[in-house]
Amino acid sequence: QVQVVESGGGLVQPGGSLNLSCVASGSISFSTHNWGWYRQAPGKERELVADITRAGSTNVVDSVKGRFTISRVNAKNTVYLRMNTLKPEDPAVYYCNGRPSTGFFRWGQGTQVTVSS
C-alpha cells in the first residue's frame, strides 16, 4: 500500500505565498514515478495544476504559470508546490498523486488552501 500525505495549506491574503509538501510512503519506488499536483474547488472537478517527470521536467497549467513551481526530492520521497502571488481563484483542496504514464495511487486527504483578505 502506498500512502500520500499532503501538507502546508492554510489561509493567506491575496498576493501571499504557500509551500505545499507531499510525502509518499509504503511500497513505492518514488524516483520512478511522475508526479502531479491537483486541486479541486467546491462544485468543480479535480484538475491538474502542475506535474514533474522522473527526469525532473516540469509543466504547469496556464492559469498558474509564472506563479507556481513544482519540484521533487527523491531522497525524501517528497514533491513540493511553491505557490506565489496567490489569487482569489486559487482556493481549493490541493492533492498530489501520480500521472497516467506511471500510475496513480489512492488519493490522500489533500490540504486546504484559502485566499482571503
Residue, then its C-alpha position, 0 to 999 in steps of 0.5 A: q500500500v502506498q500512502v500520500v500525505e499532503s501538507g502546508g495549506g492554510l489561509v493567506q491574503p491575496g498576493g501571499s505565498l504557500n509551500l505545499s509538501c507531499v510525502a509518499s510512503g509504503s511500497i513505492s519506488f518514488s524516483t520512478h514515478n511522475w508526479g502531479w499536483y491537483r486541486q479541486a474547488p467546491g462544485k468543480e472537478r479535480e484538475l491538474v495544476a502542475d506535474i514533474t517527470r522522473a527526469g525532473s521536467t516540469n509543466v504547469v497549467d496556464s492559469v498558474k504559470g509564472r506563479f507556481t513551481i513544482s519540484r521533487v526530492n527523491a531522497k525524501n520521497t517528497v514533491y513540493l508546490r511553491m505557490n506565489t502571488l496567490k489569487p482569489e481563484d486559487p482556493a481549493v483542496y490541493y492533492c498530489n498523486g501520480r500521472p497516467s504514464t506511471g500510475f496513480f495511487r489512492w488519493g490522500q486527504g489533500t490540504q486546504v488552501t484559502v485566499s482571503s483578505 
